[in-house]
């Protein structure tokens, strides 16, 4: 779908029951099982998201300033 829309793919999160259970209990997977494959997938997606935000911020056009005396 990302390719279809021409946007970067950020990652996939495997279906894992503790994600739902932790969400229901208010305990994020990154707190309860950060080293699990799903926890690592969330981390990778977050890193990709941060990278894309950084790239977009860097590429944003700047406003030219004119000195007025």
MOSUL-V325491 format. One record per backbone hydrogen bond with DSSP energy under -0.5 kcal/mol. NH is the residue of the N-H (numbers start at 1). CO is the residue of the C=O. E is the energy in kcal/mol with one decimal. If there is no record, write none. Layout:
nh=<NH & NH>
co=<CO & CO>
e=<E & E>
//
This chain:
nh=<5 & 6 & 6 & 7 & 10 & 14 & 19 & 20 & 21 & 22 & 23 & 24 & 25 & 26 & 26 & 27 & 28 & 31 & 32 & 33 & 36 & 40 & 41 & 42 & 43 & 44 & 45 & 46 & 47 & 48 & 49 & 50 & 51 & 52 & 53 & 54 & 55 & 56 & 57 & 58 & 59 & 60 & 60 & 64 & 69>
co=<1 & 2 & 3 & 2 & 8 & 12 & 16 & 16 & 17 & 18 & 19 & 20 & 21 & 22 & 23 & 22 & 26 & 28 & 28 & 29 & 33 & 36 & 37 & 38 & 39 & 40 & 41 & 42 & 43 & 44 & 45 & 46 & 47 & 48 & 49 & 50 & 51 & 52 & 53 & 54 & 55 & 56 & 57 & 62 & 67>
e=<-1.9 & -0.7 & -0.7 & -2.5 & -0.5 & -0.5 & -1.9 & -0.8 & -2.4 & -2.6 & -2.2 & -2.7 & -1.9 & -0.9 & -0.6 & -3.1 & -0.6 & -1.9 & -2.1 & -3.1 & -1.5 & -2.8 & -1.8 & -2.3 & -2.1 & -2.5 & -2.4 & -2.4 & -2.4 & -2.4 & -2.3 & -2.5 & -2.3 & -2.3 & -2.3 & -2.3 & -2.5 & -2.5 & -2.4 & -2.4 & -2.3 & -0.6 & -0.6 & -0.6 & -0.5>
//
